[in-house]
Amino acid sequence: MSGQTVRAAVENVAKLIAENPQKARVKNAPATAFLVNGLALSVTGPNGEMVQTDMPKAIGGAGGIPQPGWLLRAALASCTGTVIVMRAAQLGIEVKTLEVTVESESDNRGLLGLDDDISAALAGLRTRVGITAENATRAQLEDIVRWGDAHSPVACTLRKALGSDIELIVS
């Protein structure tokens, strides 16, 4: 899809929402995880979306497919990249190359419950962006990347550290 096509689509949605602000708020599609076996789960969405997760062999999984924490980093990388390309298109800038890498560290003592003072949370989350465009200055690209990070729903959610409720259903 060309930058012009993306630009037109973004402008159409922005115009629709500007004219009907109530259309801006939407309920996001749920993701439902089902145990496959061991530590492997299959996650599905309402429109046939599907992804599988597992843990490494060292912790009891079979390995070979993504771990849930990796999917979080993948979501951050792809969401931020998407918003960067959308913003560039809005400004008439055609992105030639884009690479978004997200890294983090973790302490498995938190995951395993070995020390209640150590969180299982990912730490040191870092997003590194490489971008080129033929019709933009370095300063313009830096602004686009910063704007993309500031408006990425996944990045904003992680920065906000929003609370999460859990509802227990036991049968």
C-alpha positions in Angstrom: 0.0 0.0 0.0 1.4 3.4 -1.0 1.9 6.3 1.3 -0.8 8.2 -0.6 -3.3 5.4 0.0 -2.4 5.4 3.7 -2.7 9.2 3.8 -6.1 9.2 2.2 -7.4 6.5 4.6 -6.0 8.3 7.7 -7.5 11.6 6.5 -10.9 9.9 5.8 -11.1 8.4 9.3 -9.8 11.6 10.9 -12.6 13.6 9.1 -15.3 11.1 10.1 -14.2 11.3 13.8 -13.9 15.1 13.7 -17.5 15.3 12.5 -18.7 12.5 14.8 -16.5 12.5 17.9 -18.7 9.7 19.5 -17.2 7.4 16.8 -13.7 7.8 18.2 -14.3 5.5 21.2 -14.5 1.8 20.3 -14.4 -1.4 22.3 -11.3 -3.4 21.2 -11.6 -7.0 20.1 -11.0 -9.5 22.9 -8.1 -12.0 22.8 -8.9 -15.3 24.4 -6.3 -17.8 25.4 -7.0 -21.6 25.6 -4.6 -24.1 27.1 -3.3 -26.5 24.3 -1.0 -28.6 26.5 1.9 -28.1 28.9 2.6 -24.4 28.9 1.4 -23.9 25.3 -1.7 -21.7 24.7 -3.6 -20.7 21.6 -4.9 -17.2 21.6 -7.9 -16.4 19.3 -9.8 -13.3 18.3 -13.4 -12.8 17.1 -12.4 -12.6 13.4 -10.3 -15.8 13.2 -7.1 -14.1 14.4 -4.8 -16.7 16.1 -1.4 -16.8 17.7 0.2 -19.5 19.8 2.6 -19.1 22.8 4.8 -21.4 24.8 7.7 -21.1 27.2 11.3 -22.4 26.7 12.2 -26.0 27.4 14.2 -24.9 30.4 11.1 -23.7 32.2 8.8 -26.6 31.1 7.6 -25.6 27.7 8.3 -27.1 24.4 9.9 -24.0 23.0 10.0 -23.1 19.3 7.1 -20.7 19.3 6.9 -17.2 20.8 6.8 -16.5 24.5 4.1 -14.1 25.8 6.7 -11.5 26.7 8.1 -11.6 23.2 4.7 -11.0 21.8 4.4 -7.9 24.0 7.7 -6.6 22.6 6.5 -7.5 19.1 3.2 -5.6 19.7 5.1 -2.5 20.8 7.5 -2.7 17.8 4.8 -3.2 15.2 2.3 -0.7 16.7 5.0 2.0 17.0 6.2 1.3 13.4 2.6 1.4 12.1 2.0 4.8 13.7 5.3 6.1 12.4 4.4 5.2 8.8 0.9 6.6 9.2 2.3 10.0 10.5 4.9 10.1 7.7 2.1 9.5 5.1 0.0 12.3 6.7 3.0 14.6 6.1 3.5 13.4 2.5 6.7 11.6 3.4 7.3 8.2 1.8 9.2 5.9 4.2 11.8 3.9 2.3 13.0 1.7 5.2 11.8 1.2 8.7 13.2 -1.1 11.4 11.8 -1.0 15.0 13.5 -3.1 17.6 12.2 -3.5 21.2 14.4 -4.9 23.9 13.9 -5.6 27.6 15.3 -7.5 30.6 13.5 -9.7 33.1 14.3 -11.4 36.4 12.9 -15.0 36.4 12.8 -15.0 40.2 9.7 -12.9 39.9 8.0 -15.2 37.4 8.9 -18.3 39.6 7.8 -16.6 42.8 11.2 -17.1 44.4 11.3 -13.6 45.9 8.1 -11.6 46.4 10.2 -8.4 46.4 11.2 -9.0 42.8 8.6 -8.2 40.1 7.9 -10.4 37.2 7.6 -7.3 35.0 9.8 -6.6 32.0 12.3 -3.9 32.8 14.5 -1.6 30.8 12.1 -1.5 27.9 13.9 0.2 25.0 12.6 0.9 21.5 15.2 1.6 18.8 14.1 2.9 15.4 16.0 3.0 12.1 14.2 5.0 9.4 15.0 6.4 5.9 13.0 8.4 3.5 14.0 10.2 0.3 12.0 13.3 0.8 12.6 14.1 4.5 15.4 15.7 6.5 16.9 14.0 9.6 15.0 16.4 11.8 11.7 15.6 10.1 12.3 11.9 10.6 13.2 12.4 14.2 10.0 14.3 14.8 8.0 11.6 13.0 9.5 8.9 15.2 8.9 10.8 18.4 5.4 11.6 17.3 4.8 7.9 16.4 6.1 6.8 19.8 3.9 9.4 21.6 0.8 8.2 19.7 1.3 4.5 19.5 -1.5 2.9 21.5 0.7 0.1 22.8 3.5 2.4 23.8 1.0 4.8 25.5 -0.6 1.9 27.3 2.8 0.6 28.6 3.8 4.1 29.7 0.5 4.7 31.4 0.9 1.4 33.3 -2.8 1.0 33.3 -4.4 -1.1 35.9 -5.8 -4.4 34.8 -8.7 -6.2 36.4 -9.1 -10.0 36.5 -12.4 -11.8 36.7 -12.2 -15.4 38.0 -14.6 -17.9 36.5 -14.2 -21.4 38.1 -16.2 -24.3 36.9 
